[in-house]
Amino acid sequence: MVKTAWVTDSTAFLDEDLRSHPDLYTVPLTILLDGEEYADGIDLTAAQLYERLKDLKSPPKTSQPAVGVFQELYERLSKDYDQVVAVLLSGKLSGTVSSSEQAAKLVDIPVTTIDSKILTYPLSALLKRGIELFESGQSLEKVLVQLETLKASNETYVLIGSLEQLHRSGRMSGLQFFLGSMLNVKPIIAIEDGVLLTKEKVRSEKKAKEKILDYLRSSYEQHKFKEVYILYGFHEEDANEWKSELEKQYPELKVICCPLGAVIGVHAGENTLGISWHNELK
């Protein structure tokens, strides 16, 4: 078997299987707070971020890893591996994919960069599936085809914890922010083809949650996927409430709760709550 290194970025949530995988490497994104730079997950945790947000003088920002960071990693990996497969967050939300692709042109080892068109645990699920398929003996070409099908089947719906943060970070227009904050409209944000879109606008968080559960129910009846991911900003108890509800309704469905992390927290806020699944993960 071709010895393969797997690479992802710090927006991916690494469970115990991924953390302990000997051939997986993570590249951190950068968080900028009042002129100071922090490596995501290394210099700054999500808890520390939310505490710092209360006293910031200027809007927080995030930055993709530089081309040189990927280049240095790929050159180091070339000493022990035959190829690299990088599974990264949506190229339409960050330049991380672009940085990896540019670095790949500067090194001798073959690098395959996969735009997951998603982030956090749905990204991790894609990564885990790719590793599983490849380690079962399938060729990389066949694995890539299956991952394309899998990522195209993803559905993600999010209730943003802070419209103000999303607006300040440039992810929401001024008009959308005004409508949401002044009229108590709760937008349901979907990630489709790697982009944040307003799926629907409802009048309360309760109705928004009910609507998202309707999306889940409809897709599950049709596809019978095996697992669903509850994504949360900082308040795990809210995620656990949803988890309990889903486990009662769908006892055969594996429900996984996972934090969004500091980089996503910069844009979405600590009260963010979402649900995601891959219809083709069966």
C-alpha positions in Angstrom: 0.0 0.0 0.0 1.2 3.5 -0.8 2.2 5.1 2.5 -0.2 8.1 2.9 -0.2 11.1 5.2 -3.6 12.7 5.9 -3.8 16.4 6.6 -6.7 18.5 7.9 -7.1 22.0 9.4 -8.0 23.1 12.9 -11.7 23.7 12.2 -12.1 19.9 12.0 -13.2 18.3 15.3 -10.9 15.4 16.1 -12.5 12.6 18.1 -10.4 10.0 19.8 -10.0 7.9 16.6 -8.6 10.8 14.7 -6.4 12.2 17.5 -4.7 8.8 17.8 -4.3 8.2 14.1 -0.5 8.0 13.5 -0.7 9.4 10.0 -3.0 12.4 10.5 -1.6 16.0 10.8 -3.4 19.3 11.5 -2.6 22.7 10.3 -4.0 25.5 12.5 -5.8 28.6 11.2 -5.0 32.0 12.8 -7.2 34.1 15.0 -6.5 37.8 15.3 -7.6 39.6 18.5 -6.8 43.3 18.8 -3.6 42.9 16.7 -2.4 39.7 18.4 -2.2 36.5 16.5 -3.2 33.1 18.0 -2.8 29.6 16.5 -6.2 28.0 16.7 -6.4 25.2 19.2 -2.8 25.8 20.2 -2.5 29.3 21.6 -6.3 29.9 22.1 -9.2 27.7 23.1 -12.8 28.4 22.4 -13.4 29.2 26.1 -10.6 31.7 26.1 -11.9 33.2 22.9 -15.4 33.8 24.2 -14.0 35.4 27.3 -11.7 37.7 25.2 -14.6 38.7 22.9 -16.3 40.6 25.8 -13.4 43.2 26.0 -12.2 43.5 22.4 -11.7 47.0 21.0 -11.9 45.9 17.3 -13.7 43.0 15.6 -12.0 39.7 15.8 -10.7 38.1 12.6 -9.5 34.8 11.3 -6.8 34.0 8.7 -6.0 31.0 6.6 -2.7 29.2 7.0 0.0 30.7 4.8 1.3 28.7 1.8 4.6 28.4 3.5 3.1 26.6 6.5 1.7 23.9 4.2 4.9 23.8 2.2 7.0 23.2 5.3 4.6 20.4 6.4 4.5 18.7 3.0 8.3 18.8 2.7 8.6 17.2 6.1 6.1 14.5 5.3 7.9 13.7 2.0 10.7 12.1 4.1 8.4 9.4 5.4 5.4 9.2 3.1 4.7 8.5 -0.6 1.7 10.9 -0.9 -0.4 13.4 1.0 -4.2 13.8 1.1 -5.5 17.0 2.6 -9.2 17.3 3.5 -9.9 20.9 4.4 -12.7 23.3 5.2 -14.8 24.9 2.5 -12.8 26.8 0.0 -15.7 29.3 -0.2 -15.4 30.1 3.5 -11.6 30.3 3.7 -8.5 30.4 1.6 -7.1 27.3 3.3 -7.7 25.1 0.3 -6.0 27.6 -2.0 -2.9 27.7 0.3 -2.6 23.9 0.2 -3.0 23.8 -3.6 -0.3 26.4 -4.0 2.0 24.6 -1.6 1.5 21.4 -3.5 3.1 22.9 -6.6 6.3 23.7 -4.6 7.0 20.2 -3.2 8.1 16.9 -4.7 5.6 14.7 -2.9 2.2 14.2 -4.6 -0.5 16.2 -2.7 -4.3 15.7 -3.3 -6.3 18.6 -1.8 -10.0 18.0 -1.1 -12.4 20.9 -0.6 -14.9 19.4 1.8 -17.3 22.3 1.2 -18.1 22.0 4.9 -16.3 22.4 8.4 -16.2 21.0 11.9 -17.5 17.5 12.5 -19.1 17.0 9.1 -15.6 17.6 7.7 -14.2 15.1 10.2 -16.7 12.5 9.1 -15.6 13.0 5.5 -12.0 12.6 6.6 -12.7 9.5 8.6 -14.6 7.9 5.7 -11.7 8.6 3.3 -9.2 7.0 5.7 -11.4 4.0 6.2 -12.0 3.4 2.5 -8.3 3.8 1.7 -7.1 1.6 4.5 -9.6 -1.1 3.3 -7.5 -1.4 0.1 -9.3 0.9 -2.3 -7.4 3.0 -4.7 -7.2 6.8 -4.0 -9.0 7.4 -7.2 -12.0 5.3 -6.1 -11.9 6.9 -2.6 -12.0 10.4 -4.1 -15.1 9.5 -6.2 -16.9 8.2 -3.1 -16.0 11.2 -1.1 -17.4 13.5 -3.8 -20.7 11.7 -3.6 -20.7 11.8 0.2 -19.9 15.5 0.5 -22.6 16.4 -2.0 -25.1 14.6 0.2 -24.4 16.8 3.2 -27.1 18.9 4.8 -26.2 21.5 7.5 -28.6 23.9 9.3 -27.5 26.4 11.9 -29.0 28.9 14.3 -26.4 31.6 14.6 -25.7 32.6 18.2 -24.7 36.2 17.4 -25.9 37.9 14.2 -23.8 40.9 15.2 -20.6 38.8 15.2 -21.6 37.3 11.8 -22.2 40.7 10.5 -19.0 42.2 11.8 -17.0 39.3 10.4 -18.4 40.1 6.9 -20.5 36.9 6.6 -23.8 38.7 6.8 -25.0 41.8 5.0 -26.1 44.9 6.9 -29.7 44.5 5.8 -29.9 40.9 6.9 -28.4 41.8 10.3 -30.8 44.7 10.7 -33.8 42.5 9.9 -32.7 39.8 12.2 -31.8 42.0 15.2 -34.6 44.6 15.0 -37.5 42.4 14.0 -36.6 39.4 16.1 -36.3 37.3 12.9 -34.4 34.1 13.5 -32.7 33.1 10.2 -31.9 29.4 9.6 -28.5 29.3 8.0 -27.7 26.5 5.6 -24.4 25.5 4.1 -24.9 24.6 0.5 -22.1 23.9 -2.0 -19.7 25.3 0.6 -21.5 28.7 1.1 -23.6 30.1 3.9 -27.1 30.8 2.8 -30.3 32.0 4.5 -32.5 28.9 4.2 -35.5 30.4 5.9 -36.6 33.1 8.3 -38.9 32.4 11.3 -40.1 34.4 14.2 -38.6 32.6 17.1 -35.9 30.2 18.0 -38.4 27.6 19.0 -40.0 27.7 15.6 -36.6 27.6 14.0 -35.6 24.5 15.9 -38.9 22.8 14.9 -38.3 23.7 11.3 -34.8 22.2 11.3 -36.1 19.0 12.9 -38.6 18.9 10.0 -35.7 19.0 7.6 -34.0 16.2 9.5 -37.2 14.0 9.6 -37.8 14.4 5.9 -34.3 13.5 4.9 -34.1 10.6 7.3 -37.3 9.0 6.1 -35.9 9.1 2.6 -32.2 8.2 3.1 -31.9 6.4 6.5 -28.4 7.8 7.1 -26.6 6.3 10.1 -25.4 9.4 12.1 -26.2 13.0 12.8 -24.0 15.8 14.3 -25.2 18.4 16.7 -22.8 21.4 16.5 -22.6 23.9 19.3 -20.7 27.1 20.1 -20.0 26.9 23.8 -23.0 25.7 25.7 -23.0 21.9 25.6 -26.1 21.6 27.6 -28.2 23.0 24.7 -26.7 20.4 22.4 -27.4 17.6 24.9 -31.0 18.6 25.0 -31.3 18.2 21.3 -29.4 15.0 21.5 -31.8 13.5 24.0 -34.8 14.5 21.9 -33.3 13.0 18.8 -32.3 9.7 20.6 -35.9 9.3 21.7 -37.3 9.8 18.2 -34.6 7.9 16.4 -33.1 5.2 18.6 -31.3 3.6 15.7 -29.5 6.9 14.8 -26.1 7.7 16.2 -26.1 11.3 17.6 -22.8 13.0 18.0 -22.3 16.3 19.9 -19.3 18.4 19.0 -18.1 22.0 19.6 -17.5 24.3 16.7 -14.2 25.5 18.0 -12.6 29.0 18.2 -12.3 29.9 14.5 -16.0 29.3 13.9 -16.8 30.9 17.2 -15.3 34.1 16.0 -17.9 34.4 13.3 -20.9 32.6 14.8 -20.9 33.3 18.6 -21.1 31.1 21.7 -24.8 30.4 21.5 -24.7 28.9 18.0 -26.5 25.6 17.6 -26.8 23.5 14.4 -27.5 20.0 13.0 -25.7 18.3 10.2 -25.7 14.9 8.4 -24.6 13.1 5.3 -27.5 11.5 3.5 -25.2 8.9 1.8 -23.3 7.9 5.0 -25.2 4.6 5.7 
